[in-house]
Amino acid sequence: MRVAFALWPNPVHLYPMVPLAWALRAAGHEVYVVSHPALATVTTNSGLPFVPVCDEAAMPVPMGPGNAYTEERAKVELITEALDLPDAARERWNIFSQFLLPAMWDFNPYQGDAADLPAMDGLVEFFRGWRPDLVIWDPCFAGAGVAARAVGARHARYTGPDFVGWCLDTFEEITGRPGAPAVDNPLAETLRPMAEKYGVPVDRETMLGQWTLNPMPAAINWPVDTTMVPVRWIPHANAEIIPDWLYPLPERPRVALSLGLSMRNYMTTGWEYVEVLLEALGGLDIEVVATLNQKQLSAVSRVPDNVRVVDYVPLDQLVPTCSALIHHGGFGTTIAAANSRVPQLVVDFLEEDVTAVALDGGIAATRYVVAPTTVGFVSGPGAGDVIDLSRPSVEAIRAQVMRVLTDESFRDGADRLYGDLLTAPSPTDVVAQLEKLAQPSRFSSRATDRAA
């Protein structure tokens, strides 16, 4: 069969899908990655064929969740206020409305002009010519669900913690009550111009796919009214030559510090806490490998002697050599550590007001809203702890790091976390299920037509 992976053009959106794409290729299926031209090089470096949805000059470089979209954000904020969400629900809704939706608007403008959708028109045109049997799409590239239905292909989302699905369920539940506010569904209004252009209904299937491929362990997921196909997240990153300093392992414990590739791509300020972390780590008898760039080091006055700063090392190379990983709580980073059975310390800002920060400057709030989702996943089985940087203390950070390094219970917890990952089928094991869901008779008959 023919399988298209359609995704928002950021490498961290691609990497989780690469093992599944290769599992399908290894099973003999045709696979293409389809996206904005900005993703071409990193895709082909992963060994996968790439199709651009449009000419790069036809639209601006995607801005992602840190963009302005002032008018659109104001409209969605009015919807948010009308829903009167409780605090716990408001946090999840803010991630959806202030970060995920704006990423979608790069390609499907909110209540936009159907005549001005160059990337989505290119996607439909490619699908019409190539005729995919199955489209696996990124929630931030939500127009791919419309494009799949426009050509009669089966389609599924590939998502982490399902903020979009949970928020859609919550919206429908609240607005379905007697006397509920009459407000627009912001996800529907994002997709409506494209859907109407191609004669596709704006319903749950269009917004959530026919089913959902979910690589997140149960502890990070929430109940969503969708058919879920679990698949194990296999850590993957851009291939790099292993640095000569990585082996042999050092005699003293090695600790990795990683604060996220996406974070540093979009977050221009708010890195002041890095100096506190490095100062604390510099006072310990450990080796530190910090994957930081100049932007993240901008507020650092001195790098301690025991800290090796490198711009980038794939986590699937670095983390297995470490005794602990300190990180920002990103899903890929968390799973990489869990997959290597390494204890974790998640950086969080426990006493900050998530809503207030999120409304003041957009992407600067990312660091405050990602970590809470993964903290429980790490701390629940005892695989790590959280470093609270609301009131940074060098002494407290040092004590936490040494506790994680010396208390064997954290290593036992990391083993339990790894066991949780193994309960989901591997990408190879999922291929047969996808073949069945994509209706083999459909692509088999097409192959017969071509042969005839």
C-alpha positions as CSV (number, residue, x, y, z in Angstrom):
1,M,0.0,0.0,0.0
2,R,1.0,3.7,-0.3
3,V,1.4,5.6,3.0
4,A,1.9,9.3,3.3
5,F,3.2,10.9,6.5
6,A,2.0,14.5,6.5
7,L,3.4,16.7,9.2
8,W,4.3,20.1,10.4
9,P,7.8,21.1,9.3
10,N,9.9,20.7,12.5
11,P,12.4,17.9,12.9
12,V,10.9,17.0,16.3
13,H,7.6,16.3,14.6
14,L,9.3,14.0,12.1
15,Y,11.6,12.0,14.4
16,P,8.9,10.0,16.4
17,M,7.4,8.9,13.1
18,V,10.6,7.7,11.4
19,P,10.7,4.2,13.0
20,L,7.1,3.6,12.0
21,A,7.8,4.8,8.4
22,W,10.7,2.5,8.2
23,A,8.7,-0.4,9.6
24,L,6.2,0.1,6.8
25,R,9.0,0.3,4.2
26,A,10.6,-2.8,5.5
27,A,7.2,-4.6,5.1
28,G,7.3,-3.6,1.4
29,H,5.0,-0.6,1.4
30,E,5.6,2.7,-0.4
31,V,6.2,5.6,2.0
32,Y,6.5,9.3,1.4
33,V,6.9,12.2,3.9
34,V,4.9,15.2,2.8
35,S,5.4,18.7,4.2
36,H,6.7,22.2,3.7
37,P,10.1,22.3,1.8
38,A,11.8,23.4,5.0
39,L,11.7,19.7,6.2
40,A,13.2,18.2,3.0
41,T,16.9,17.9,4.2
42,V,16.2,16.3,7.6
43,T,13.7,13.9,6.1
44,T,16.1,12.7,3.3
45,N,18.9,12.4,5.9
46,S,16.6,9.9,7.7
47,G,16.5,7.9,4.5
48,L,12.9,8.6,3.7
49,P,11.6,10.1,0.4
50,F,10.2,13.6,0.6
51,V,7.5,15.5,-1.3
52,P,7.2,19.3,-0.9
53,V,3.6,20.4,-0.7
54,C,4.3,23.7,-2.4
55,D,7.1,25.9,-3.7
56,E,9.0,27.5,-0.9
57,A,8.4,30.9,-2.3
58,A,4.7,30.4,-2.3
59,M,4.3,30.9,1.5
60,P,6.3,32.3,4.4
61,V,8.5,30.0,6.5
62,P,6.1,28.5,9.2
63,M,6.3,30.5,12.4
64,G,4.9,27.9,14.7
65,P,3.5,28.5,18.2
66,G,5.6,31.6,18.8
67,N,3.9,33.7,16.1
68,A,1.8,36.7,16.5
69,Y,-1.7,35.9,15.1
70,T,-3.0,38.7,17.4
71,E,-6.5,38.9,15.9
72,E,-7.0,35.1,15.8
73,R,-5.7,34.7,19.4
74,A,-8.1,37.3,20.6
75,K,-11.1,35.5,19.0
76,V,-10.1,32.2,20.6
77,E,-9.5,33.8,24.0
78,L,-13.1,35.1,23.9
79,I,-14.2,31.5,23.3
80,T,-12.0,30.3,26.2
81,E,-13.6,32.9,28.6
82,A,-17.1,31.9,27.5
83,L,-16.4,28.2,28.3
84,D,-15.4,29.1,31.9
85,L,-13.1,26.2,32.3
86,P,-11.9,25.0,35.7
87,D,-8.2,25.6,36.4
88,A,-7.1,22.0,35.6
89,A,-8.9,22.0,32.3
90,R,-7.8,25.6,31.5
91,E,-4.1,24.5,31.6
92,R,-4.7,21.8,28.9
93,W,-6.9,24.1,26.9
94,N,-4.2,26.8,26.9
95,I,-1.7,24.4,25.4
96,F,-4.2,23.6,22.7
97,S,-5.4,27.1,22.0
98,Q,-2.2,29.1,22.4
99,F,0.4,26.7,21.0
100,L,-1.2,23.9,18.9
101,L,-3.8,26.0,17.1
102,P,-1.4,28.8,16.0
103,A,0.8,26.1,14.5
104,M,-2.1,24.9,12.5
105,W,-2.8,28.5,11.3
106,D,0.5,28.6,9.4
107,F,-1.2,26.3,6.8
108,N,-4.9,26.6,7.6
109,P,-5.6,30.2,8.7
110,Y,-8.4,30.6,11.3
111,Q,-11.6,31.5,9.4
112,G,-9.3,32.1,6.5
113,D,-9.7,32.6,2.7
114,A,-10.1,29.3,0.9
115,A,-8.5,30.8,-2.1
116,D,-5.2,31.3,-0.2
117,L,-4.2,27.8,0.9
118,P,-1.0,27.1,-1.2
119,A,0.4,24.3,1.0
120,M,-3.0,22.6,1.5
121,D,-3.9,22.9,-2.2
122,G,-0.5,21.3,-3.1
123,L,-1.2,18.5,-0.6
124,V,-4.5,17.7,-2.2
125,E,-3.0,17.9,-5.7
126,F,-0.2,15.4,-4.7
127,F,-2.7,13.0,-3.1
128,R,-4.9,13.1,-6.2
129,G,-2.0,12.1,-8.3
130,W,-0.3,9.6,-6.0
131,R,-3.5,8.1,-4.5
132,P,-2.3,7.1,-1.0
133,D,-4.1,4.3,0.7
134,L,-3.3,5.6,4.2
135,V,-2.4,9.1,5.4
136,I,-0.8,9.4,8.9
137,W,-0.9,13.0,9.9
138,D,0.5,15.4,12.6
139,P,-2.2,17.2,14.6
140,C,-0.4,20.5,13.9
141,F,-0.8,19.8,10.2
142,A,-4.5,19.2,10.6
143,G,-5.4,20.0,7.0
144,A,-4.0,16.6,6.0
145,G,-7.1,15.0,7.4
146,V,-9.2,17.1,5.0
147,A,-6.9,16.2,2.1
148,A,-7.1,12.5,2.9
149,R,-10.9,12.6,2.9
150,A,-10.9,14.6,-0.3
151,V,-9.3,11.7,-2.1
152,G,-10.9,8.9,-0.3
153,A,-7.8,7.7,1.7
154,R,-8.0,6.2,5.1
155,H,-6.3,8.5,7.6
156,A,-5.1,8.6,11.2
157,R,-3.4,11.1,13.5
158,Y,-0.1,10.4,15.1
159,T,-0.1,12.3,18.4
160,G,1.5,12.5,21.8
161,P,-0.6,13.4,24.8
162,D,-3.9,14.1,23.0
163,F,-4.5,17.8,23.9
164,V,-6.5,18.3,20.7
165,G,-8.8,15.3,21.2
166,W,-9.3,16.0,24.9
167,C,-10.1,19.7,24.2
168,L,-12.5,18.8,21.4
169,D,-14.3,16.4,23.8
170,T,-14.4,19.1,26.5
171,F,-15.7,21.7,24.1
172,E,-18.5,19.4,22.9
173,E,-19.4,18.4,26.5
174,I,-19.6,22.0,27.7
175,T,-21.4,23.5,24.7
176,G,-23.9,20.6,24.7
177,R,-25.3,21.5,28.1
178,P,-28.6,23.3,28.4
179,G,-28.0,27.0,28.4
180,A,-24.4,26.6,27.2
181,P,-22.7,29.5,25.5
182,A,-23.1,29.6,21.7
183,V,-19.5,29.9,20.6
184,D,-17.5,28.7,17.6
185,N,-15.4,25.5,17.7
186,P,-11.9,26.9,17.1
187,L,-10.7,23.7,15.6
188,A,-13.6,23.5,13.2
189,E,-13.2,27.1,12.2
190,T,-9.5,26.5,11.5
191,L,-10.4,23.6,9.0
192,R,-13.7,24.9,7.6
193,P,-12.4,27.0,4.7
194,M,-10.4,24.1,3.3
195,A,-13.0,21.5,4.1
196,E,-15.8,23.5,2.3
197,K,-13.5,24.1,-0.7
198,Y,-13.0,20.3,-1.1
199,G,-16.5,19.2,-0.1
200,V,-15.4,17.5,3.1
201,P,-17.6,17.6,6.2
202,V,-16.2,19.3,9.3
203,D,-16.9,16.5,11.7
204,R,-15.0,14.5,14.3
205,E,-13.5,12.3,11.7
206,T,-12.0,15.2,9.8
207,M,-10.8,16.8,13.0
208,L,-9.5,13.7,14.8
209,G,-8.9,11.1,12.1
210,Q,-10.5,7.7,11.7
211,W,-8.3,6.5,14.5
212,T,-5.3,7.8,16.5
213,L,-1.8,6.3,16.6
214,N,-0.6,7.2,20.1
215,P,3.0,6.5,21.3
216,M,2.5,7.8,24.8
217,P,2.3,5.5,27.8
218,A,-1.0,5.4,29.6
219,A,0.3,7.6,32.4
220,I,0.7,10.5,30.0
221,N,-2.6,9.9,28.1
222,W,-6.1,11.1,28.9
223,P,-9.4,9.5,28.0
224,V,-10.5,10.7,24.5
225,D,-13.4,9.6,22.5
226,T,-11.4,8.1,19.6
227,T,-10.2,4.7,18.4
228,M,-6.7,4.5,19.7
229,V,-3.9,2.3,18.2
230,P,-1.0,2.3,20.7
231,V,2.5,2.1,19.3
232,R,5.8,2.2,21.1
233,W,7.9,5.4,20.8
234,I,11.3,4.4,19.5
235,P,13.8,7.3,20.1
236,H,15.2,8.6,16.9
237,A,17.1,11.7,15.9
238,N,19.2,13.0,13.0
239,A,22.2,10.7,12.4
240,E,25.5,12.0,13.7
241,I,29.0,10.6,13.9
242,I,29.6,9.5,17.5
243,P,31.9,12.0,19.1
244,D,35.3,10.6,20.3
245,W,34.7,11.8,23.9
246,L,31.6,9.7,24.3
247,Y,33.5,6.5,25.0
248,P,35.0,5.1,27.1
249,L,32.7,6.1,29.9
250,P,34.1,8.4,32.6
251,E,35.0,7.1,36.0
252,R,32.7,9.6,37.7
253,P,29.0,9.9,37.0
254,R,28.0,11.6,33.7
255,V,24.9,13.8,33.8
256,A,23.3,15.1,30.7
257,L,21.5,18.5,30.5
258,S,19.1,19.0,27.6
259,L,16.5,21.8,27.4
260,G,14.9,21.0,24.1
261,L,15.6,21.7,20.4
262,S,12.1,23.3,19.8
263,M,12.5,25.4,22.9
264,R,15.6,27.1,21.7
265,N,14.3,27.4,18.1
266,Y,11.3,29.5,19.2
267,M,12.2,30.9,22.7
268,T,14.4,34.0,22.4
269,T,14.4,35.0,26.1
270,G,13.8,33.3,29.5
271,W,17.1,31.4,29.7
272,E,18.3,33.0,32.9
273,Y,17.8,29.9,34.9
274,V,20.5,28.1,32.9
275,E,23.2,29.9,34.9
276,V,21.8,28.6,38.2
277,L,21.7,25.0,36.8
278,L,25.3,25.2,35.6
279,E,26.5,26.8,38.9
280,A,24.9,24.0,40.9
281,L,26.3,21.2,38.6
282,G,29.7,22.8,38.7
283,G,30.0,22.2,42.4
284,L,29.6,18.4,42.1
285,D,32.1,15.7,41.4
286,I,30.4,14.7,38.2
287,E,30.9,15.1,34.4
288,V,28.2,17.2,32.8
289,V,27.4,17.2,29.1
290,A,25.1,20.2,28.3
291,T,23.5,20.3,24.9
292,L,23.1,24.1,24.8
293,N,23.5,26.7,22.0
294,Q,24.6,30.3,22.3
295,K,21.1,31.6,22.8
296,Q,20.6,29.3,25.9
297,L,24.1,30.4,27.2
298,S,23.4,34.1,26.7
299,A,22.9,34.7,30.5
300,V,25.7,32.4,31.6
301,S,28.8,34.3,32.9
302,R,31.0,31.2,33.4
303,V,30.8,27.6,32.3
304,P,32.2,25.4,35.1
305,D,35.3,23.2,34.4
306,N,33.3,19.9,34.7
307,V,30.7,21.0,32.1
308,R,31.2,20.1,28.4
309,V,29.0,22.3,26.3
310,V,28.0,20.9,22.9
311,D,25.5,22.3,20.5
312,Y,23.9,18.9,19.7
313,V,24.3,15.2,20.4
314,P,21.5,12.8,19.6
315,L,19.9,11.8,22.9
316,D,19.8,8.1,21.8
317,Q,23.6,8.3,21.7
318,L,24.2,10.5,24.8
319,V,21.7,9.3,27.3
320,P,22.7,5.6,27.5
321,T,26.2,6.8,28.7
322,C,24.7,8.8,31.5
323,S,23.7,8.2,35.1
324,A,20.9,10.9,35.0
325,L,19.3,13.3,32.6
326,I,18.2,16.8,33.5
327,H,15.7,18.2,31.0
328,H,12.7,20.5,30.3
329,G,10.0,17.8,30.3
330,G,9.6,17.4,26.5
331,F,7.9,14.2,25.5
332,G,10.7,13.0,23.2
333,T,13.3,13.8,25.8
334,T,11.4,12.0,28.5
335,I,10.8,8.9,26.4
336,A,14.5,8.8,25.4
337,A,15.6,8.7,29.0
338,A,12.9,6.1,29.9
339,N,14.0,4.0,27.0
340,S,17.6,4.0,28.3
341,R,16.5,3.3,31.9
342,V,18.1,6.5,33.1
343,P,16.7,8.4,36.1
344,Q,15.5,11.9,35.3
345,L,15.2,15.4,36.8
346,V,12.6,17.5,35.1
347,V,13.0,21.3,35.3
348,D,9.7,23.0,36.2
349,F,8.4,26.3,37.5
350,L,5.9,25.1,40.1
351,E,4.9,28.5,41.5
352,E,4.4,30.4,38.2
353,D,1.0,31.3,36.9
354,V,0.8,29.3,33.7
355,T,-2.2,31.2,32.3
356,A,-0.8,34.7,32.9
357,V,2.6,33.8,31.4
358,A,1.0,32.1,28.4
359,L,-1.0,35.2,27.6
360,D,2.0,37.4,27.9
361,G,4.4,36.7,25.1
362,G,3.2,33.4,23.7
363,I,6.1,31.0,23.3
364,A,7.9,32.2,26.4
365,A,5.3,30.2,28.3
366,T,6.3,26.9,26.7
367,R,8.7,26.1,29.4
368,Y,5.9,26.4,32.0
369,V,3.3,24.3,30.3
370,V,5.1,21.3,28.9
371,A,6.8,19.9,32.0
372,P,3.7,19.4,34.2
373,T,2.5,16.7,31.8
374,T,5.6,14.6,32.2
375,V,6.5,15.2,35.8
376,G,3.9,12.8,37.1
377,F,5.0,10.2,34.5
378,V,8.6,10.3,35.8
379,S,7.9,10.7,39.5
380,G,5.0,8.3,39.7
381,P,7.1,5.1,39.4
382,G,10.0,6.8,41.2
383,A,12.1,7.3,38.1
384,G,13.1,10.8,39.0
385,D,12.3,14.1,40.6
386,V,11.4,17.7,39.7
387,I,13.7,20.7,40.0
388,D,11.6,23.7,41.0
389,L,13.2,26.8,39.5
390,S,10.4,29.2,40.7
391,R,12.8,29.9,43.6
392,P,16.1,28.6,42.4
393,S,18.6,27.3,45.0
394,V,22.0,26.1,44.1
395,E,22.2,24.0,47.3
396,A,18.8,22.4,46.7
397,I,19.6,21.5,43.1
398,R,22.9,19.9,44.2
399,A,21.2,17.9,46.9
400,Q,18.5,16.6,44.4
401,V,21.1,15.7,41.7
402,M,23.2,13.7,44.2
403,R,20.1,12.0,45.6
404,V,19.1,10.8,42.2
405,L,22.6,9.6,41.5
406,T,23.2,7.7,44.7
407,D,19.7,6.4,45.7
408,E,19.2,3.0,43.9
409,S,15.5,3.4,44.1
410,F,15.6,5.9,41.2
411,R,17.4,3.3,39.1
412,D,14.7,0.8,40.0
413,G,12.0,3.4,39.1
414,A,13.7,3.9,35.7
415,D,13.5,0.2,35.1
416,R,9.8,0.2,35.9
417,L,9.3,3.1,33.5
418,Y,11.1,1.2,30.8
419,G,8.8,-1.8,31.5
420,D,5.8,0.5,31.0
421,L,7.1,1.4,27.5
422,L,7.3,-2.2,26.5
423,T,3.6,-2.8,27.0
424,A,2.9,-1.0,23.7
425,P,3.5,-2.9,20.4
426,S,6.6,-1.9,18.4
427,P,6.2,-0.1,15.1
428,T,6.9,-3.4,13.3
429,D,4.1,-5.1,15.2
430,V,1.7,-2.3,14.3
431,V,2.2,-2.7,10.6
432,A,-0.2,-5.6,10.2
433,Q,-2.9,-3.6,12.1
434,L,-2.4,-0.7,9.8
435,E,-2.7,-2.9,6.7
436,K,-6.0,-4.2,8.0
437,L,-7.3,-0.7,8.9
438,A,-6.3,0.7,5.5
439,Q,-8.6,-1.9,3.7
440,P,-6.2,-4.2,1.8
441,S,-8.9,-5.0,-0.8
442,R,-8.7,-1.3,-1.9
443,F,-5.1,-1.1,-2.7
444,S,-5.0,-4.7,-3.9
445,S,-7.6,-3.9,-6.5
446,R,-5.7,-0.8,-7.6
447,A,-2.5,-2.9,-8.1
448,T,-4.6,-5.2,-10.3
449,D,-5.9,-2.2,-12.3
450,R,-2.3,-1.0,-12.9
451,A,-1.2,-4.5,-13.9
452,A,-4.0,-4.7,-16.4
